[in-house]
Amino acid sequence: MTDVNREQLAGDVRKVLDDVQALLSQAAESSGQQAQELRSRAAEQLKRAQERLGDLQSSAIERSRAAMNATDDWVHMHPWGAVGLGAGVGFLIGLLVSRR
């Protein structure tokens, strides 16, 4: 997920939560049919937010699987390169940890 998508998602979620909070506050102050309509609108806003989060989750899962498969293919095609890369990363982590 890109930074733009994360920022957009965070902004969307904040906006939906602010809208729902405002609707619920209005519903608490209202009575009868108006309160019921406000609660219904709040429930609809939450439902849309859940759908959007579900879509983003599905997209993230799909991209993660694609990355996992690409990595798996690369490791099978270049086993010694994978060993060397792992050793190099381990060495760098060891250097960073030993400096503390």
MDAnalysis code that builds the backbone (N, CA, C; Angstrom):
import MDAnalysis as mda
import numpy as np

u = mda.Universe.empty(300, n_residues=100, atom_resindex=np.repeat(np.arange(100), 3), trajectory=True)
u.add_TopologyAttr("name", ["N", "CA", "C"] * 100)
u.add_TopologyAttr("resid", np.arange(1, 101))
u.add_TopologyAttr("resname", ["MET", "THR", "ASP", "VAL", "ASN", "ARG", "GLU", "GLN", "LEU", "ALA", "GLY", "ASP", "VAL", "ARG", "LYS", "VAL", "LEU", "ASP", "ASP", "VAL", "GLN", "ALA", "LEU", "LEU", "SER", "GLN", "ALA", "ALA", "GLU", "SER", "SER", "GLY", "GLN", "GLN", "ALA", "GLN", "GLU", "LEU", "ARG", "SER", "ARG", "ALA", "ALA", "GLU", "GLN", "LEU", "LYS", "ARG", "ALA", "GLN", "GLU", "ARG", "LEU", "GLY", "ASP", "LEU", "GLN", "SER", "SER", "ALA", "ILE", "GLU", "ARG", "SER", "ARG", "ALA", "ALA", "MET", "ASN", "ALA", "THR", "ASP", "ASP", "TRP", "VAL", "HIS", "MET", "HIS", "PRO", "TRP", "GLY", "ALA", "VAL", "GLY", "LEU", "GLY", "ALA", "GLY", "VAL", "GLY", "PHE", "LEU", "ILE", "GLY", "LEU", "LEU", "VAL", "SER", "ARG", "ARG"])
u.atoms.positions = np.array([
    [0.868, -1.178, 0.000],
    [0.000, 0.000, 0.000],
    [0.906, 1.230, 0.000],
    [0.627, 2.142, -0.880],
    [1.467, 3.327, -0.989],
    [1.125, 4.318, 0.107],
    [2.050, 5.277, 0.298],
    [1.830, 6.306, 1.312],
    [0.588, 7.127, 0.995],
    [0.355, 7.385, -0.300],
    [-0.825, 8.155, -0.700],
    [-2.094, 7.407, -0.313],
    [-2.116, 6.092, -0.579],
    [-3.288, 5.290, -0.218],
    [-3.499, 5.261, 1.294],
    [-2.404, 5.157, 2.038],
    [-2.520, 5.129, 3.499],
    [-3.069, 6.450, 4.027],
    [-2.529, 7.537, 3.483],
    [-2.999, 8.859, 3.918],
    [-4.458, 9.065, 3.525],
    [-4.805, 8.635, 2.321],
    [-6.188, 8.772, 1.863],
    [-7.112, 7.927, 2.733],
    [-6.698, 6.693, 3.045],
    [-7.506, 5.827, 3.890],
    [-7.671, 6.429, 5.281],
    [-6.586, 6.926, 5.856],
    [-6.658, 7.535, 7.186],
    [-7.588, 8.738, 7.168],
    [-7.483, 9.559, 6.136],
    [-8.368, 10.717, 6.008],
    [-9.818, 10.309, 5.838],
    [-10.057, 9.272, 5.022],
    [-11.423, 8.781, 4.829],
    [-12.013, 8.243, 6.128],
    [-11.227, 7.493, 6.856],
    [-11.712, 6.906, 8.117],
    [-11.998, 8.012, 9.134],
    [-11.104, 9.001, 9.224],
    [-11.343, 10.115, 10.150],
    [-12.618, 10.862, 9.784],
    [-12.819, 11.097, 8.491],
    [-14.004, 11.821, 8.036],
    [-15.273, 11.041, 8.359],
    [-15.251, 9.745, 8.095],
    [-16.422, 8.916, 8.383],
    [-16.709, 8.897, 9.883],
    [-15.670, 8.748, 10.680],
    [-15.876, 8.719, 12.132],
    [-16.390, 10.058, 12.648],
    [-15.869, 11.158, 12.100],
    [-16.374, 12.481, 12.492],
    [-17.836, 12.640, 12.096],
    [-18.172, 12.195, 10.872],
    [-19.568, 12.275, 10.417],
    [-20.493, 11.443, 11.292],
    [-20.056, 10.232, 11.603],
    [-20.883, 9.349, 12.433],
    [-21.042, 9.934, 13.826],
    [-19.964, 10.477, 14.388],
    [-20.040, 11.082, 15.716],
    [-21.011, 12.261, 15.709],
    [-20.955, 13.086, 14.665],
    [-21.868, 14.227, 14.565],
    [-23.313, 13.751, 14.425],
    [-23.519, 12.725, 13.615],
    [-24.876, 12.201, 13.435],
    [-25.419, 11.608, 14.729],
    [-24.573, 10.885, 15.445],
    [-25.027, 10.288, 16.703],
    [-25.294, 11.354, 17.762],
    [-24.497, 12.421, 17.761],
    [-24.752, 13.523, 18.696],
    [-26.088, 14.184, 18.386],
    [-26.360, 14.407, 17.107],
    [-27.636, 14.982, 16.705],
    [-28.787, 14.045, 17.054],
    [-28.566, 12.741, 16.884],
    [-29.616, 11.767, 17.198],
    [-29.916, 11.757, 18.688],
    [-28.880, 11.949, 19.505],
    [-29.089, 11.966, 20.953],
    [-29.919, 13.178, 21.366],
    [-29.745, 14.273, 20.643],
    [-30.494, 15.493, 20.960],
    [-31.895, 15.478, 20.357],
    [-32.098, 14.662, 19.350],
    [-33.388, 14.603, 18.671],
    [-34.250, 13.503, 19.269],
    [-35.472, 13.473, 18.811],
    [-36.362, 12.421, 19.295],
    [-37.218, 11.928, 18.134],
    [-37.764, 10.763, 18.316],
    [-38.719, 10.217, 17.365],
    [-38.114, 9.880, 16.017],
    [-38.845, 10.244, 14.971],
    [-38.478, 9.896, 13.601],
    [-37.138, 10.509, 13.182],
    [-36.873, 11.738, 13.595],
    [-35.628, 12.399, 13.216],
    [-34.421, 11.647, 13.796],
    [-34.531, 11.211, 15.020],
    [-33.439, 10.466, 15.648],
    [-33.209, 9.149, 14.911],
    [-34.289, 8.491, 14.537],
    [-34.177, 7.225, 13.805],
    [-33.491, 7.432, 12.454],
    [-33.838, 8.517, 11.760],
    [-33.214, 8.816, 10.470],
    [-31.715, 9.096, 10.643],
    [-31.368, 9.832, 11.680],
    [-29.954, 10.128, 11.925],
    [-29.173, 8.861, 12.243],
    [-29.771, 7.977, 13.028],
    [-29.104, 6.704, 13.342],
    [-28.936, 5.866, 12.076],
    [-29.935, 5.885, 11.221],
    [-29.852, 5.136, 9.957],
    [-28.734, 5.685, 9.079],
    [-28.616, 7.003, 9.007],
    [-27.540, 7.608, 8.222],
    [-26.176, 7.240, 8.794],
    [-26.075, 7.237, 10.121],
    [-24.808, 6.872, 10.752],
    [-24.460, 5.419, 10.439],
    [-25.448, 4.532, 10.492],
    [-25.208, 3.126, 10.191],
    [-24.778, 2.956, 8.734],
    [-25.380, 3.717, 7.831],
    [-25.013, 3.650, 6.415],
    [-23.579, 4.125, 6.206],
    [-23.182, 5.196, 6.887],
    [-21.802, 5.690, 6.787],
    [-20.811, 4.627, 7.271],
    [-21.136, 3.980, 8.383],
    [-20.253, 2.931, 8.902],
    [-20.175, 1.757, 7.935],
    [-21.295, 1.394, 7.328],
    [-21.320, 0.287, 6.381],
    [-20.421, 0.600, 5.176],
    [-20.503, 1.836, 4.657],
    [-19.653, 2.223, 3.533],
    [-18.182, 2.193, 3.915],
    [-17.868, 2.634, 5.126],
    [-16.470, 2.608, 5.586],
    [-15.969, 1.167, 5.680],
    [-16.808, 0.276, 6.183],
    [-16.420, -1.134, 6.280],
    [-16.185, -1.732, 4.904],
    [-17.029, -1.385, 3.939],
    [-16.857, -1.889, 2.581],
    [-15.554, -1.387, 1.985],
    [-15.247, -0.113, 2.205],
    [-14.008, 0.472, 1.675],
    [-12.790, -0.202, 2.310],
    [-12.848, -0.414, 3.620],
    [-11.736, -1.094, 4.290],
    [-11.599, -2.528, 3.805],
    [-12.725, -3.195, 3.562],
    [-12.692, -4.558, 3.037],
    [-12.055, -4.609, 1.661],
    [-12.391, -3.639, 0.798],
    [-11.791, -3.578, -0.531],
    [-10.287, -3.357, -0.436],
    [-9.872, -2.446, 0.436],
    [-8.442, -2.180, 0.604],
    [-7.711, -3.390, 1.176],
    [-8.375, -4.100, 2.082],
    [-7.765, -5.295, 2.659],
    [-7.580, -6.364, 1.580],
    [-8.582, -6.563, 0.753],
    [-8.478, -7.539, -0.331],
    [-7.348, -7.178, -1.283],
    [-7.243, -5.902, -1.603],
    [-6.186, -5.429, -2.489],
    [-4.811, -5.663, -1.866],
    [-4.684, -5.374, -0.575],
    [-3.402, -5.572, 0.114],
    [-3.030, -7.056, 0.159],
    [-4.007, -7.912, 0.386],
    [-3.751, -9.357, 0.417],
    [-3.289, -9.835, -0.951],
    [-3.953, -9.351, -1.998],
    [-3.591, -9.740, -3.357],
    [-2.158, -9.316, -3.693],
    [-1.802, -8.069, -3.344],
    [-0.449, -7.587, -3.615],
    [0.583, -8.357, -2.786],
    [0.245, -8.696, -1.562],
    [1.173, -9.445, -0.703],
    [1.430, -10.836, -1.269],
    [0.374, -11.474, -1.753],
    [0.541, -12.803, -2.350],
    [1.401, -12.728, -3.609],
    [1.182, -11.700, -4.422],
    [1.986, -11.544, -5.633],
    [3.464, -11.346, -5.277],
    [3.737, -10.527, -4.265],
    [5.119, -10.304, -3.832],
    [5.727, -11.584, -3.277],
    [4.937, -12.330, -2.515],
    [5.416, -13.584, -1.945],
    [5.755, -14.581, -3.047],
    [4.881, -14.680, -4.054],
    [5.138, -15.607, -5.154],
    [6.363, -15.187, -5.962],
    [6.525, -13.887, -6.202],
    [7.689, -13.405, -6.940],
    [8.976, -13.696, -6.162],
    [8.938, -13.486, -4.855],
    [10.107, -13.768, -4.015],
    [10.426, -15.254, -4.019],
    [9.402, -16.075, -3.904],
    [9.582, -17.531, -3.914],
    [10.192, -17.982, -5.238],
    [9.690, -17.445, -6.336],
    [10.240, -17.795, -7.649],
    [11.704, -17.380, -7.754],
    [12.036, -16.171, -7.294],
    [13.411, -15.692, -7.371],
    [14.345, -16.566, -6.539],
    [13.903, -16.927, -5.349],
    [14.743, -17.761, -4.477],
    [14.972, -19.125, -5.109],
    [13.950, -19.687, -5.755],
    [14.136, -20.989, -6.398],
    [15.033, -20.887, -7.640],
    [15.004, -19.760, -8.323],
    [15.831, -19.582, -9.510],
    [17.265, -19.209, -9.150],
    [17.470, -18.555, -8.003],
    [18.796, -18.085, -7.576],
    [19.061, -18.490, -6.127],
    [19.220, -19.778, -5.860],
    [19.378, -20.200, -4.457],
    [20.630, -19.644, -3.792],
    [21.755, -19.609, -4.508],
    [22.974, -19.101, -3.891],
    [22.915, -17.591, -3.716],
    [22.240, -16.927, -4.598],
    [22.049, -15.484, -4.436],
    [21.222, -15.187, -3.198],
    [20.217, -16.039, -2.949],
    [19.378, -15.868, -1.763],
    [20.192, -16.098, -0.494],
    [21.061, -17.119, -0.527],
    [21.914, -17.390, 0.640],
    [22.853, -16.208, 0.876],
    [23.454, -15.698, -0.191],
    [24.357, -14.557, -0.059],
    [23.634, -13.319, 0.449],
    [22.438, -13.074, -0.078],
    [21.649, -11.928, 0.372],
    [21.293, -12.059, 1.854],
    [20.885, -13.253, 2.257],
    [20.565, -13.484, 3.665],
    [21.775, -13.287, 4.561],
    [22.915, -13.773, 4.107],
    [24.149, -13.605, 4.889],
    [24.524, -12.130, 4.987],
    [24.396, -11.409, 3.894],
    [24.720, -9.983, 3.902],
    [23.817, -9.195, 4.837],
    [22.529, -9.475, 4.783],
    [21.578, -8.784, 5.669],
    [21.876, -9.135, 7.123],
    [22.160, -10.406, 7.377],
    [22.507, -10.821, 8.741],
    [23.763, -10.140, 9.244],
    [24.743, -10.000, 8.371],
    [25.988, -9.323, 8.736],
    [25.725, -7.857, 9.083],
    [24.935, -7.174, 8.252],
    [24.618, -5.765, 8.523],
    [23.843, -5.598, 9.828],
    [22.900, -6.470, 10.068],
    [22.147, -6.400, 11.329],
    [23.084, -6.639, 12.508],
    [23.999, -7.587, 12.349],
    [24.985, -7.858, 13.400],
    [25.867, -6.651, 13.679],
    [26.276, -5.948, 12.635],
    [27.077, -4.724, 12.829],
    [26.293, -3.666, 13.571],
    [25.042, -3.477, 13.163],
    [24.219, -2.450, 13.831],
    [23.959, -2.781, 15.288],
    [23.713, -4.040, 15.590],
    [23.438, -4.437, 16.964],
    [24.694, -4.335, 17.822],
    [25.845, -4.677, 17.248],
    [27.081, -4.653, 18.033],
    [27.541, -3.228, 18.365],
    [27.094, -2.237, 17.621],
    [27.479, -0.849, 17.895],
    [26.778, -0.298, 19.120],
    [25.748, -0.877, 19.537],
    [25.020, -0.394, 20.717],
    [25.718, -0.877, 21.910],
])
